[in-house]
Amino acid sequence: MTKANDLASLLDANGDVVSSALDNVPAAPTPSLTSLGIPNHDDITVDGSGNVGIGTSPSQKLDVAGGGKLYLRRADNATGTEIYNGGNTVGTVIDELNNEPIAFKQGGNEKMRISGGNLIVGGTSSGANNATTLYSSGLIISRSSDTGVVIVADRDVALDGSIIDFRKQNSTVGSIGTEGGKLYIDSSGGTEGKLKNQGSVSYLWHSDYFTSVDDGGTDLGMSDLRFKDLYLSGSISDGTNSKTVADIVSGGGGLASQQVFTSSGTWTKPSGVSKVKVIVTGSGGGGGYYAAADDFGAGGGAGGTAIKIIDVSAVSTVSVTVGVGGNAGASGSFNGGGGNTSSFGAYCSATGGGGGRNGNAGDVYGGSGGNGIGGDINITGGDGSNGWDNFNVNNTYATALSHGGASYWGGGGRGSAFTNIPAESGKAYGSGGGASHSRQGGTAGTGKGGVVVIEEYA
């Protein structure tokens, strides 16, 4: 296309450009520095595609080589910002030389900045609302006025495990994670985890217990904020006494069983028994013999009683002794025999009552009551009734003066009466025997044997 009259060959009959006629039209050259009359510099190259190279032949729109820095001055020409490559270990470096914030914008709006060594996302100042601040000390603060979730920590795989680890000097002290699709809190920095209230440790949790650090000073629930159901196993204890949950739920914990010993033997603890109440009574003394005409013997004394509550949690068996009743006074052995001691191991015991004096003894006094020893309650047995020396009575109306002493369990034997009613032996456990008188004749009554009663509590 060198002549003006050749222009007509580019148009069709309607005056439109024939596109195939342009195939041989050469493209206009892209101007270079030299085509614009500007000589190329050794360090700056502008190629035909408009790429600019500094220190290199450009392969991009701006291609800088040679290890130098890009320096951006402020509008007032003061010191500004350097951008450069810091080498293999650092990479790109942006250095704001005036220690002023570096802002990152999108669509003209600031989205992030670095200020004072802190990284601020969503705000322009450290700790700002609706922003997250990563402080140079490592502290992270996220603040939001939104009513929704503030922080989400999500393990986006099907596996369970720790989601957040807590460390001290790079050693894990605890974690929060999932197990079986449920949240767990794990204290792995020691034997116990701690819960604090207002800076002070209030609770400790462990694989074996969860407890308050204030012994006896922390309530479980409140009068108007109560728990509903309580599920337990094992036992409930106040530190000294305890009951199994099974006993409490079933109404147990009270009297479970009882054993009564009227002769010596061995007590064996039944299963589930933790405490016993023992009642130990010595035997009664025998009544005194009249010994001579117109005489009344004296009644035998009752055995003492000891009552004691004993924790037998660590005990399997205990030796039991039951005292035999004292002999009755008779011809040739005028005074009644003394009662004997009963005991429950070394825990407690009770002595027997004394025998009654014979009717010809002058001072015809009844046998003394025995004593309880070592019990929580110790009871002295009743004394036997006194007799009478040289008391002349009508045969028909002769009556008894000399009853046996009463024990914890009840009364003793009566003395002989009239001409045909003999003296009786002790009635209740540990009671004394009654005495005889001359008009009736015969022997006095024997003392009643002792007893050991063991009430067994779960």
C-alpha positions as CSV (number, residue, x, y, z in Angstrom):
1,M,0.0,0.0,0.0
2,T,2.2,2.8,-1.3
3,K,-0.2,4.8,-3.4
4,A,-3.4,6.6,-2.5
5,N,-5.3,5.1,-5.5
6,D,-4.7,1.7,-4.1
7,L,-7.1,2.5,-1.3
8,A,-10.0,1.7,-3.6
9,S,-8.9,-1.9,-3.7
10,L,-9.6,-2.2,0.0
11,L,-13.3,-1.4,-0.4
12,D,-16.2,-3.4,-1.9
13,A,-19.1,-2.0,-3.9
14,N,-20.9,-0.9,-0.8
15,G,-17.8,0.9,0.6
16,D,-17.1,-1.6,3.3
17,V,-13.5,-2.8,4.0
18,V,-12.6,-6.1,2.4
19,S,-11.0,-8.1,5.4
20,S,-8.9,-10.3,3.2
21,A,-7.3,-7.3,1.7
22,L,-5.7,-6.4,5.1
23,D,-3.8,-9.6,5.3
24,N,-0.7,-8.1,3.7
25,V,-0.8,-4.9,5.7
26,P,2.3,-4.8,8.0
27,A,1.7,-4.2,11.8
28,A,3.0,-0.9,13.2
29,P,6.1,-1.5,15.2
30,T,6.0,-1.2,19.1
31,P,8.1,1.8,20.0
32,S,11.3,1.2,22.0
33,L,13.5,3.7,23.8
34,T,15.5,4.2,20.7
35,S,12.5,4.5,18.4
36,L,11.3,7.3,20.8
37,G,14.7,8.9,20.5
38,I,15.8,7.8,24.0
39,P,19.0,5.8,24.1
40,N,19.0,2.5,26.1
41,H,20.9,2.5,29.4
42,D,23.1,-0.4,30.4
43,D,20.9,-1.1,33.6
44,I,17.5,-0.3,32.1
45,T,16.0,-2.1,29.2
46,V,12.6,-1.6,27.6
47,D,11.8,-4.3,25.1
48,G,9.4,-4.3,22.2
49,S,6.6,-5.8,24.4
50,G,6.8,-2.9,26.8
51,N,8.5,-5.0,29.6
52,V,11.0,-3.0,31.7
53,G,14.1,-4.6,33.1
54,I,16.4,-3.1,35.7
55,G,19.8,-4.9,35.8
56,T,18.4,-7.6,33.5
57,S,16.6,-8.4,30.3
58,P,12.9,-8.2,31.3
59,S,10.7,-11.3,31.2
60,Q,7.8,-9.5,33.1
61,K,6.4,-6.0,33.0
62,L,8.9,-5.1,35.7
63,D,11.9,-7.3,36.2
64,V,14.5,-6.2,38.8
65,A,17.8,-8.0,39.4
66,G,21.1,-7.4,41.0
67,G,20.3,-7.5,44.7
68,G,19.3,-3.9,45.0
69,K,16.4,-2.3,46.9
70,L,13.2,-0.7,45.8
71,Y,13.0,2.5,47.7
72,L,9.6,4.4,48.0
73,R,9.8,7.9,49.3
74,R,7.1,9.7,51.1
75,A,5.1,12.4,49.4
76,D,7.2,15.0,51.2
77,N,10.3,13.3,49.8
78,A,11.2,12.1,53.3
79,T,12.5,8.7,54.2
80,G,10.0,6.0,53.1
81,T,9.9,2.3,52.6
82,E,12.4,-0.3,51.2
83,I,11.4,-3.5,49.4
84,Y,14.1,-6.0,48.7
85,N,15.0,-9.7,48.7
86,G,16.8,-10.6,51.9
87,G,18.4,-13.8,50.6
88,N,17.7,-17.5,50.9
89,T,16.7,-17.4,54.6
90,V,14.5,-14.3,54.6
91,G,13.0,-13.8,51.1
92,T,11.2,-10.6,50.5
93,V,11.7,-7.8,53.0
94,I,9.4,-4.8,53.4
95,D,11.0,-2.2,55.7
96,E,9.0,0.9,56.8
97,L,12.0,3.1,57.8
98,N,9.9,5.6,59.8
99,N,8.3,2.9,62.1
100,E,4.9,3.9,60.7
101,P,2.1,1.4,60.2
102,I,2.0,-0.7,57.0
103,A,-1.6,-1.0,55.7
104,F,-3.1,-3.5,53.3
105,K,-6.2,-2.4,51.4
106,Q,-8.8,-4.1,49.2
107,G,-11.2,-2.0,47.1
108,G,-9.9,1.1,48.7
109,N,-10.8,-0.2,52.2
110,E,-8.1,-1.1,54.8
111,K,-8.3,-4.8,55.7
112,M,-5.1,-5.4,57.6
113,R,-2.1,-3.5,59.0
114,I,1.1,-4.0,60.9
115,S,1.6,-1.4,63.6
116,G,4.1,-1.3,66.5
117,G,5.1,-4.9,65.8
118,N,1.5,-6.1,66.1
119,L,-0.6,-7.6,63.2
120,I,-4.1,-6.2,63.2
121,V,-6.8,-7.8,61.0
122,G,-10.0,-6.0,60.5
123,G,-9.1,-2.9,62.5
124,T,-6.6,0.0,62.7
125,S,-5.5,-0.2,66.3
126,S,-4.3,-3.0,68.6
127,G,-7.1,-4.6,70.6
128,A,-9.8,-2.8,68.5
129,N,-13.4,-4.1,68.5
130,N,-14.4,-6.3,65.6
131,A,-10.8,-7.1,64.9
132,T,-8.1,-9.7,65.8
133,T,-4.7,-8.6,67.0
134,L,-1.7,-10.8,67.1
135,Y,0.7,-9.0,69.5
136,S,4.5,-9.3,69.1
137,S,4.5,-10.9,72.6
138,G,2.4,-13.8,71.2
139,L,-0.8,-12.7,72.8
140,I,-3.9,-13.0,70.6
141,I,-7.1,-10.9,71.2
142,S,-10.2,-11.3,69.1
143,R,-13.0,-8.9,69.8
144,S,-16.4,-9.0,68.2
145,S,-19.7,-7.1,68.7
146,D,-21.5,-9.8,66.7
147,T,-23.8,-12.0,68.6
148,G,-22.5,-15.1,66.8
149,V,-19.4,-17.2,67.3
150,V,-16.1,-15.4,67.8
151,I,-13.5,-18.2,67.4
152,V,-13.9,-21.5,65.6
153,A,-11.3,-24.3,66.1
154,D,-12.2,-27.1,63.6
155,R,-10.6,-30.5,63.0
156,D,-11.8,-31.0,59.5
157,V,-11.1,-34.8,59.4
158,A,-12.9,-37.8,60.8
159,L,-10.1,-38.6,63.3
160,D,-10.4,-37.7,67.0
161,G,-7.6,-36.0,69.0
162,S,-6.3,-32.8,70.3
163,I,-7.6,-29.6,68.7
164,I,-5.9,-27.0,70.9
165,D,-2.7,-27.8,72.9
166,F,-1.6,-25.7,75.8
167,R,2.1,-25.5,76.5
168,K,4.6,-24.1,79.0
169,Q,8.2,-23.7,77.8
170,N,7.2,-26.0,74.8
171,S,6.0,-28.8,77.1
172,T,2.3,-29.7,76.8
173,V,0.4,-29.1,80.0
174,G,-3.1,-29.7,78.7
175,S,-5.3,-29.9,75.6
176,I,-8.8,-29.6,74.4
177,G,-10.0,-32.0,71.7
178,T,-12.5,-34.6,70.7
179,E,-13.0,-38.3,71.5
180,G,-15.8,-40.3,70.2
181,G,-17.3,-37.1,68.7
182,K,-17.4,-35.5,72.2
183,L,-15.3,-32.6,73.7
184,Y,-12.6,-33.5,76.3
185,I,-10.4,-31.3,78.5
186,D,-7.2,-33.0,79.4
187,S,-4.6,-32.0,82.0
188,S,-1.4,-33.7,81.1
189,G,1.1,-31.5,82.9
190,G,0.8,-33.2,86.3
191,T,-1.2,-35.6,88.4
192,E,-4.1,-33.2,88.9
193,G,-6.0,-30.6,86.9
194,K,-7.1,-27.4,88.6
195,L,-10.1,-25.1,88.4
196,K,-9.6,-21.5,89.8
197,N,-12.1,-19.0,90.9
198,Q,-11.0,-15.3,91.2
199,G,-7.3,-16.4,91.0
200,S,-7.4,-19.1,93.7
201,V,-7.6,-22.8,93.1
202,S,-11.1,-24.1,94.1
203,Y,-11.3,-27.6,92.6
204,L,-8.9,-30.4,91.7
205,W,-9.7,-33.1,89.2
206,H,-7.9,-36.4,88.8
207,S,-8.6,-39.8,87.3
208,D,-9.5,-41.0,90.8
209,Y,-11.4,-38.0,92.2
210,F,-12.9,-34.6,91.7
211,T,-12.7,-32.5,94.9
212,S,-12.9,-29.0,96.5
213,V,-9.7,-27.8,98.1
214,D,-11.7,-26.3,100.9
215,D,-12.3,-29.2,103.3
216,G,-15.8,-29.2,104.5
217,G,-16.4,-25.6,103.2
218,T,-18.0,-26.0,99.8
219,D,-21.6,-26.8,99.0
220,L,-22.8,-29.0,96.2
221,G,-25.6,-27.0,94.7
222,M,-27.7,-24.3,96.3
223,S,-31.0,-24.0,98.0
224,D,-32.6,-22.6,94.9
225,L,-30.2,-24.3,92.4
226,R,-30.4,-27.9,93.1
227,F,-29.1,-31.0,91.3
228,K,-31.8,-33.5,90.2
229,D,-30.5,-37.0,90.3
230,L,-27.3,-38.3,91.9
231,Y,-25.8,-41.6,90.6
232,L,-23.1,-43.1,92.8
233,S,-21.4,-46.4,93.6
234,G,-19.1,-47.4,96.4
235,S,-19.8,-45.6,99.7
236,I,-20.5,-42.2,101.3
237,S,-18.3,-41.1,104.1
238,D,-17.9,-38.1,106.4
239,G,-14.2,-39.0,106.9
240,T,-14.9,-41.1,110.0
241,N,-18.1,-43.0,109.3
242,S,-19.2,-44.5,106.0
243,K,-22.1,-46.3,104.5
244,T,-22.3,-48.1,101.2
245,V,-24.5,-46.6,98.5
246,A,-26.3,-49.9,98.1
247,D,-27.3,-49.9,101.8
248,I,-28.5,-46.3,101.6
249,V,-30.5,-46.8,98.4
250,S,-32.1,-50.0,99.7
251,G,-32.8,-48.5,103.1
252,G,-29.9,-50.4,104.6
253,G,-27.2,-49.1,106.9
254,G,-29.3,-49.9,109.9
255,L,-29.6,-53.2,111.8
256,A,-28.8,-56.0,109.4
257,S,-28.6,-59.0,111.8
258,Q,-28.0,-60.1,115.3
259,Q,-26.1,-62.8,117.1
260,V,-26.7,-63.9,120.7
261,F,-24.2,-65.8,122.8
262,T,-25.3,-67.6,125.9
263,S,-22.1,-69.6,126.1
264,S,-18.5,-68.9,125.1
265,G,-17.5,-69.0,121.4
266,T,-16.2,-66.9,118.5
267,W,-18.1,-64.2,116.7
268,T,-17.6,-64.1,112.9
269,K,-18.5,-61.0,111.0
270,P,-21.1,-61.5,108.3
271,S,-20.6,-60.0,104.9
272,G,-21.4,-56.4,104.5
273,V,-21.3,-55.6,108.3
274,S,-19.1,-52.6,109.2
275,K,-20.2,-51.8,112.8
276,V,-21.6,-53.7,115.7
277,K,-23.3,-52.7,119.0
278,V,-22.4,-55.2,121.7
279,I,-24.2,-55.7,125.0
280,V,-22.1,-57.7,127.4
281,T,-23.7,-58.9,130.7
282,G,-21.9,-60.9,133.4
283,S,-23.7,-63.7,135.2
284,G,-25.7,-63.5,138.4
285,G,-24.6,-64.6,141.9
286,G,-26.2,-67.5,143.6
287,G,-28.6,-67.0,146.6
288,G,-27.5,-67.7,150.2
289,Y,-28.6,-70.9,152.2
290,Y,-30.6,-70.3,155.4
291,A,-28.0,-72.5,157.3
292,A,-29.9,-72.6,160.7
293,A,-33.3,-72.5,162.3
294,D,-35.2,-69.2,162.1
295,D,-32.8,-67.8,159.5
296,F,-33.2,-66.3,156.0
297,G,-30.3,-66.3,153.4
298,A,-29.6,-63.2,151.2
299,G,-30.2,-63.0,147.5
300,G,-27.4,-63.1,144.9
301,G,-26.3,-59.9,143.0
302,A,-26.8,-59.4,139.3
303,G,-24.0,-59.1,136.8
304,G,-23.0,-55.8,135.4
305,T,-23.5,-54.7,131.7
306,A,-21.3,-52.9,129.2
307,I,-22.7,-51.5,125.9
308,K,-20.3,-50.4,123.2
309,I,-20.5,-49.5,119.5
310,I,-17.4,-50.9,117.6
311,D,-16.2,-50.3,114.0
312,V,-15.4,-53.8,112.7
313,S,-14.5,-52.8,109.1
314,A,-11.1,-54.3,109.5
315,V,-12.1,-57.2,111.9
316,S,-13.1,-60.7,110.9
317,T,-13.6,-62.6,114.2
318,V,-13.7,-61.8,117.9
319,S,-13.5,-64.2,120.9
320,V,-16.7,-64.2,123.1
321,T,-16.7,-65.2,126.7
322,V,-20.0,-65.7,128.6
323,G,-19.9,-66.0,132.4
324,V,-21.6,-69.0,134.1
325,G,-24.1,-68.3,136.8
326,G,-23.0,-68.5,140.5
327,N,-23.8,-71.7,142.5
328,A,-26.7,-71.7,145.0
329,G,-26.0,-71.9,148.7
330,A,-26.7,-75.3,150.2
331,S,-25.9,-77.5,153.1
332,G,-22.2,-77.6,153.6
333,S,-21.6,-74.6,151.3
334,F,-23.8,-72.0,152.9
335,N,-23.0,-68.8,150.9
336,G,-24.1,-68.4,147.3
337,G,-21.4,-68.6,144.7
338,G,-20.3,-65.4,142.9
339,G,-21.1,-64.9,139.2
340,N,-18.5,-64.8,136.4
341,T,-17.2,-62.2,133.8
342,S,-18.5,-62.0,130.3
343,S,-16.5,-60.2,127.5
344,F,-16.3,-59.4,123.8
345,G,-12.7,-59.7,123.0
346,A,-10.7,-56.9,124.5
347,Y,-13.3,-54.3,123.6
348,C,-15.4,-54.5,126.7
349,S,-16.5,-56.8,129.6
350,A,-18.8,-57.1,132.6
351,T,-18.1,-58.8,135.9
352,G,-20.6,-61.2,137.6
353,G,-22.7,-60.4,140.7
354,G,-21.7,-61.5,144.2
355,G,-23.2,-64.5,146.0
356,G,-25.7,-63.9,148.8
357,R,-24.7,-64.5,152.4
358,N,-26.1,-67.5,154.4
359,G,-28.8,-66.8,157.0
360,N,-26.6,-67.7,160.0
361,A,-23.8,-65.3,159.1
362,G,-24.9,-62.5,161.4
363,D,-24.6,-59.8,158.8
364,V,-26.7,-61.4,156.1
365,Y,-26.4,-59.0,153.2
366,G,-27.2,-59.6,149.6
367,G,-24.6,-60.1,146.9
368,S,-23.3,-56.9,145.2
369,G,-24.0,-56.2,141.6
370,G,-21.3,-56.6,139.0
371,N,-19.8,-53.7,136.9
372,G,-19.6,-52.9,133.2
373,I,-16.0,-52.2,132.0
374,G,-14.8,-50.5,128.8
375,G,-18.2,-49.8,127.3
376,D,-19.6,-46.6,125.9
377,I,-22.2,-47.2,128.6
378,N,-21.3,-49.2,131.8
379,I,-24.1,-50.4,134.0
380,T,-23.9,-51.9,137.5
381,G,-26.1,-54.8,138.3
382,G,-28.7,-54.8,141.1
383,D,-27.7,-56.0,144.6
384,G,-29.4,-59.0,146.1
385,S,-31.9,-58.5,148.9
386,N,-30.6,-58.9,152.4
387,G,-31.5,-62.0,154.7
388,W,-32.2,-62.3,158.4
389,D,-30.4,-64.2,161.2
390,N,-32.7,-65.5,164.0
391,F,-36.0,-64.3,162.7
392,N,-38.7,-66.5,164.1
393,V,-41.8,-66.6,161.9
394,N,-45.0,-68.7,162.0
395,N,-44.6,-71.7,159.8
396,T,-47.8,-70.9,157.9
397,Y,-46.9,-67.3,157.0
398,A,-43.2,-67.5,156.5
399,T,-42.3,-65.6,153.4
400,A,-39.3,-64.6,151.3
401,L,-37.2,-61.6,152.1
402,S,-34.3,-62.5,149.8
403,H,-34.8,-61.9,146.1
404,G,-32.0,-62.0,143.6
405,G,-30.7,-58.7,142.2
406,A,-32.1,-57.5,138.8
407,S,-29.9,-57.2,135.7
408,Y,-30.0,-55.0,132.6
409,W,-32.3,-57.6,131.2
410,G,-34.8,-58.0,134.1
411,G,-35.5,-59.3,137.6
412,G,-33.8,-62.0,139.6
413,G,-35.2,-65.1,141.3
414,R,-37.5,-64.8,144.3
415,G,-36.7,-66.2,147.8
416,S,-38.5,-69.2,149.3
417,A,-42.0,-68.7,150.8
418,F,-44.2,-70.4,153.3
419,T,-43.5,-74.1,153.8
420,N,-43.7,-75.3,150.2
421,I,-42.4,-72.6,147.8
422,P,-38.6,-73.0,147.2
423,A,-36.2,-70.3,146.2
424,E,-35.9,-69.6,142.4
425,S,-32.8,-69.2,140.3
426,G,-32.2,-65.9,138.4
427,K,-34.8,-65.2,135.7
428,A,-33.4,-62.7,133.3
429,Y,-29.8,-63.0,131.8
430,G,-27.3,-62.1,134.5
431,S,-29.8,-61.8,137.4
432,G,-29.2,-63.1,140.9
433,G,-30.6,-66.2,142.5
434,G,-33.1,-66.1,145.4
435,A,-32.3,-67.3,148.9
436,S,-33.9,-69.9,151.1
437,H,-35.4,-69.8,154.7
438,S,-35.5,-72.4,157.4
439,R,-39.3,-72.9,157.5
440,Q,-39.3,-74.0,153.9
441,G,-35.9,-75.7,153.9
442,G,-34.1,-76.6,150.7
443,T,-31.4,-74.9,148.7
444,A,-31.3,-71.4,147.4
445,G,-31.5,-70.4,143.7
446,T,-28.5,-70.3,141.3
447,G,-27.5,-67.1,139.5
448,K,-28.5,-66.7,135.8
449,G,-25.8,-67.1,133.2
450,G,-24.5,-64.0,131.4
451,V,-25.1,-63.1,127.8
452,V,-23.4,-61.3,124.9
453,V,-25.7,-59.8,122.3
454,I,-24.2,-58.5,119.1
455,E,-26.3,-56.2,116.9
456,E,-24.8,-56.1,113.4
457,Y,-25.0,-53.0,111.2
458,A,-24.2,-52.6,107.5
